[in-house]
């Protein structure tokens, strides 16, 4: 049964690629640009050799200091991510990476990766980290410093906060080239209907629930009040 399913998937992928080549206007008839077509071919390549033939040597290098995309910037710092969307050499390899540059008291807000477990290594500074995995679980919190690592299980709500008054850096690795990220406050308050948000917060009125959106900061944000006072951040 498994062999039949695999054969069926391969046949379907080959049929898609054949249809692209057979169309009079190629990828344009499917609304695909050249980059999207290449990524489709990478995702459906049968062997690693075929995948490699679709890439140039410099496609295997990602410059975190000058990234093509994948940058999230807030008052608390910057996150630079390399994943299948902006680093095509990762497609088919099941890995991705993010580097977090957090300023004094900066926090990578509570979020979850739906498709990957994360392991972070502290390059510089000291971080307070924590995760909550599911209903019935216990909250796990640790302080990790330069040279230490910690993990966040797939799907867990987790965060990293710089505890110091100086810049801090972490490197995060994922076991999926498309780990995905869902920032909890952004998607709960800003993504769900106001009446649902209000109900979840003890029957808060729709207007009051909708007004909460203006308090949601960009990620990374400035963290807890104690750190802000200690570091003279206003």
N, C-alpha and C positions, 0 to 999 in steps of 0.2 A: 504493500500500500504506500509506504513512504517513498519507494523507488518510483512508483507510478506518479505520485504527486510531484516529485522533483522533476521528472521528465516532462510533465505537463507544464510546470512553471518555466522550464528552459524553453520549451516549444513556444510558449506565449511570448517570452522575451524576444526570441528570434523573429517571431512573426511581426512584432512591433517594429523592430529595426528594419526588417525587410520592407514593411509598408512605408517607412520613412524614405528609404532609398527609391522605392517605386513611384512615389508621388512626383508629379511634374514639377512642383516647386520645392521639393525636399522638406527641410525642417520648417520652413515658413508656413507650409500648409497645416502644420500642427501647432502653429503659434510659438515655436521654439527658436531661440537664438542659438548661435554657435556654441556658446558656453553651456546652455541647457542641454543641447544635443550631446555634447561631449560627456556631461555628467550622467546622462541616461545611458550612454554606451559604457561608461565606467561601472555603473551600478549593475549592468546586465552582462558584463564580460564574464566568460566562463573560466578563464585562467588568469593568473597574475601576469603572465607574459603578455596576454592581450591587453590587460589593463595598462601595463607599463608602456606599451606601444602608442597609447593614446596621449601620453604626457611628455612634456619636454623636461630636460634635466632640472631647470629652475623651478618646475612645478613641485618638486620634492622639498623645497625650502620655504619656510614661513618666517617672516621677519616681524617679531613681536614689537620691535621699536618703530617700525613703519608698516603697520598692518593695512591690508587693502580694505578691510571692513571688520565687523565683529567687535567694535569698541563701544562700551557703555560708560558714560561719564556722568558723575554727580558731584555734589558738594564734598562728598567724603572720599573721592578718589576716582580710580579708573580700572575697568576690567577689560582685558584683551583676550578674545577667544579665537582659537583655531579649531574649526570643525569641518564637516563635510561641505557646508555652504560656502566657505571661503578658502578652503585648503583641499583641493580635489584629490591630492595624493592620499588622503585619509580614507577615501571611499573604498569600502570592502575590507578595511583593516581593523575596525572596531575600537579605535582609540580617538581621543580628542584632548585638548589642553586649554586651560585658561590661566593667565597670570593676573593676579590682583595687586594693584598698587594702591594702597589705602593710606590717606593722610592721617594726621593726628586725630584720634577718636573715630576714624572712619569705620563704617560698618557695611559689609555686604549683606543687605537686608534678608530676612528669612525668606527662603525660596526652596524649591524642590526640583530635582532632575528626574523626569518621569521614566527615562530609559537608561539610566546609568548610575552605578556606584561611583563615588568620588573619593580620591585620596589626595590630601594636600600636604605639601612640604613647605616649611617656613624658611624662607631665604633670609629675611631681615625682620627684626622686631619681635613683638610678642602679641599673640592673639588669644582672645577668649572665643571659644567655639562651642557650639551646642547643636544637638539634633533631637527631634522627636519623631519616632517612626510611624506609629499607628495607634489606634484606640487600644487602651489597656497597657501600652508600653510606658516606660519611665523616661523622663527627660535626662539626657546625657550631656554634661557640660565639662569642658576641660580648658586649661590654659596651656598653650603650646608656644614654644619659643624657637629661635633659630636652631636649625638642625633637627627639629622634631617633625613628626608627621601624624596625621589622624585621618580617619575615614568617616564618610557619611553614606549610609546604606541607600541603595536605590529607592527613590520615592519619598525619602524622609525629608521633613521640614528642617532646614539647618541654616546656620549663619556663621560669619566670621567677623569679629570686631577687633580693631587695633586698640590696644589698651594704653599705648604710650603717646607721648606728645611729639613723637617724631614719626617720619614715614615708615611704613612696614610693607613687606612684599611676601606673597605666597604664590606657589605654583600648584595648580590643581590638574590632576589627570583623571580621565574618564574611560570606562570600558565600552564606549559606544561612540562612533564618529558623529552621531547626532544625538547627544544626551538630552537636549531640550532643557529649557529653564522656565519656571513659572514663579514669579515673585508674588508672594502671598498677598501683601496689602494691595498691590497694584491690581491684581486680578480679582480679588475678593471685593474690594470697594469700587474699583473702576470698571470691572468686567461684568459683574452680576447686576441684574435689575435692582434698583433702589429699594423696591418693596421687599425683595428677598433679603437684601443686606439688613434692612430694618428689622425684619422678623428674626434674623439670626442674632441681632443685638438687643433682644428684649423688646420687640415691637416698637422700635424707634420709628418716628414718622418718616415718610418718604422724602420730604424736603430735608430733614435733618440728616438722613442717610446719604442723600445726594450731596449735601454740603461737605461731607467727609472727604470727598475727592480732592478738595483744594489743600488738604493737609498731607496728602500722600507725596513723599519726596521722591526725587529721582535717585536711582541706585547707581553707585554706592552713596550712602547718606552719612551725615554726622550722627554719631552714636549717642550713648546714654549721657544724662545730665551730669553725673558725677565726674566723668572724664572731661566733659566740656569745661566744667568749672576748674578742674585741676590744671587743664592746659590753657586756661584763659581764652577759650573760644566763645564767641558771642553769636 
